[in-house]
């Protein structure tokens, strides 16, 4: 206990490690306390609740799998930027002829992103490709000491059909362009991934990525099956107000 009578960080960490509480319960309690008190105190400028809950769910899934170590993807923010550049340029190249002759067949938002991708200078794409080779080699080094990596799949709960924007880190952003903020640094280097839905309540789920080295689909499927068997992962039909 701390001098104020509140649990210390070490006490909370031990409770999570021994299964007496979950990371989500701890984060939810902290967010509730911030919501109750910060209107009077004004101590916080930004409260990143969605991202905090996504990471808490990944931590809970990791504990159920017996994870004992944290790893950090090198230069993940640059990886996401490189993935975005490469995807945009390659998508534009694939659809360029149809964009020229049948632009009306494309969803307007998709069409605008493809047109923008067609205008990315080639040196930018080549630089992103060089970074991708470096980044892939660094990530593969992590699998020399771990079997699988767990990470949030999305920074928020599953968006509703037709939802166009969401709030991430206090900023309103387009859903389509930003829902993959955690998956793009993984998918663009070709690693096998299972996205396991984490059942929070009767509402929409959050997801956890289970990531392995190339050609180790067996490991991610075994881990996902274990989460399902232990009740951590489930995908019933969500209930929400229409």
Secondary structure, DSSP 8 states (H G I E B T S, - for coil): --TTSS--HHHHHHHHHTTSS-HHHHHHHHHHHHHHHHHHH---S---HHHHHHHHHHHHHHHHTT-------TTHHHHHHHHHHHHHHHHHHHHHHHHHH-GGGS-HHHHHHHHHHHTS-HHHHHHHHHHHHHHHHHHHHHTTT-SEEEEES-SSS---TT--EEEETTEEEEHHHHTTTTTHHHHTTT--EEEEEE--SSS--EEEEEEESTT-HHHHHHHHHHHHHTTSB---------
